[in-house]
Amino acid sequence: MIKGLHHNAYRCRDSEETRVFYEDFLGLRLVSAFEIDQGRGLHTFFEMDDGSCLAFFEVPGSPFDFKEQNALDLHIALGVEPETFESMLGKAKAEGREVRGPVDHGFVRSIYFRDPNGYVIELTASTGLHGEIMDPAISKPHEALERWQATKSE
């Protein structure tokens, strides 16, 4: 049985500028950093409150296309309490960071940032409807998927 997320791993351009964003700005704790492939790269781990991590690989000299992503293509959504949401919004503005939002999605409010690698980071705070949207007895996801499949081919 799958117990939960251990980590998601992404490439990064520079481990230190990535650390500044994830540790100093977002407040995630740097819990591990170790060399990989006989010293050709560095693997870093930033821990969230539930023990899961966002991890990054820096591999100097190894080509990687850091193309700009549309938020619908790829983004990392992190849940926060409403007071953290407001303080992060204020902190980002005070630091002159690019921020998109707040956006009200009905079940969550979101703000979006880009990390130094171009990845979109979304911070979400529940509006009180999160439980209903994520409860399959209420949201009936299989029925919604079946309707979607039937209508998208029309």
C-alpha positions in Angstrom: 0.0 0.0 0.0 1.2 3.5 -0.8 1.7 5.5 2.5 2.1 8.9 1.0 4.4 11.2 -0.9 8.1 10.9 0.1 9.3 13.5 -2.4 8.9 15.0 -5.8 12.2 15.7 -7.6 12.9 18.4 -10.1 16.0 19.7 -11.9 17.4 23.0 -10.8 19.9 25.5 -12.3 21.7 26.4 -9.1 21.2 24.7 -5.7 21.9 27.8 -3.7 19.5 30.1 -5.5 16.9 27.2 -5.2 17.7 27.0 -1.5 17.1 30.7 -1.0 13.6 30.4 -2.6 12.5 27.3 -0.9 14.1 27.8 2.5 14.4 31.5 3.0 11.3 32.6 1.1 8.8 29.7 1.5 10.2 28.6 4.9 10.7 24.9 4.0 13.5 23.3 6.0 16.6 22.0 4.1 16.9 18.5 5.5 19.4 16.8 3.2 22.0 17.5 0.5 24.3 14.9 -0.9 26.4 14.4 -4.0 25.2 12.0 -6.7 27.0 10.2 -9.6 30.5 10.4 -8.2 30.2 14.1 -7.5 28.7 15.2 -10.8 25.5 16.5 -9.2 23.9 17.5 -6.0 20.5 16.3 -4.6 18.7 18.5 -2.1 15.6 17.9 0.0 13.2 20.6 1.5 10.8 19.2 4.0 7.1 20.2 4.5 5.2 19.8 7.8 3.8 16.4 6.9 7.4 15.0 6.4 7.2 14.9 2.6 9.8 16.8 0.6 10.4 18.8 -2.6 13.7 17.7 -3.9 16.1 19.1 -6.6 18.9 17.9 -8.7 21.7 20.2 -9.9 23.9 18.7 -12.6 26.3 21.3 -13.9 27.2 20.9 -17.5 24.2 18.6 -18.2 21.8 20.3 -20.7 18.3 20.8 -19.5 15.6 22.9 -21.1 14.1 25.2 -18.4 11.3 26.3 -20.7 8.6 28.5 -19.3 5.7 26.4 -18.1 2.0 27.4 -18.3 0.5 26.9 -14.8 -1.9 24.3 -16.3 1.0 22.3 -17.7 3.0 21.9 -14.5 2.8 23.5 -11.1 3.5 22.6 -7.5 0.6 23.3 -5.3 1.3 23.6 -1.6 -1.5 23.9 1.1 -1.2 26.6 3.7 -3.4 28.1 6.4 -5.3 31.3 5.6 -3.0 33.4 7.8 0.1 32.0 6.1 -1.5 32.7 2.7 -1.9 36.3 3.6 1.5 36.7 5.1 3.2 35.0 2.1 1.2 37.3 -0.3 2.4 40.4 1.7 6.0 39.0 1.9 6.2 38.4 -1.8 4.9 41.9 -2.6 7.3 43.5 -0.1 10.2 41.7 -1.8 9.0 42.7 -5.2 8.4 39.2 -6.4 6.1 38.4 -9.3 2.8 37.2 -7.9 -0.3 36.1 -9.7 -3.5 36.2 -7.7 -5.1 35.8 -5.3 -7.4 33.7 -7.4 -10.6 32.3 -5.9 -11.2 28.7 -7.2 -14.3 28.2 -5.0 -12.8 25.5 -2.8 -9.4 27.2 -2.4 -7.8 30.6 -2.9 -4.5 30.6 -4.7 -1.4 32.7 -5.3 1.2 31.8 -7.8 5.0 32.5 -7.9 7.9 31.3 -10.1 10.9 29.8 -8.5 14.4 30.5 -9.8 14.1 27.6 -12.2 10.8 28.8 -13.7 8.6 26.3 -11.9 5.2 27.6 -10.9 4.6 27.4 -7.2 1.0 27.7 -6.0 0.0 28.3 -2.4 -3.5 27.4 -1.6 -5.7 28.1 1.4 -9.1 26.4 1.9 -12.3 28.5 1.6 -14.2 26.0 3.7 -15.4 23.9 0.8 -12.2 21.9 0.3 -13.5 18.9 2.2 -16.6 18.7 0.0 -14.7 19.0 -3.2 -12.2 16.3 -2.1 -14.8 13.9 -0.6 -15.6 11.3 -3.4 -19.0 10.6 -1.8 -20.0 14.2 -2.5 -17.9 15.1 -5.6 -18.5 11.8 -7.4 -15.3 11.9 -9.4 -16.0 8.7 -11.5 -19.3 10.2 -12.7 -17.7 13.5 -13.5 -14.9 11.8 -15.4 -17.5 9.7 -17.3 -19.5 12.8 -18.3 -16.3 14.5 -19.4 -15.2 11.6 -21.5 -18.6 11.5 -23.2 -18.9 15.3 -23.9 -15.3 16.0 -25.0 -15.7 13.7 -28.0 -18.8 15.5 -29.3 
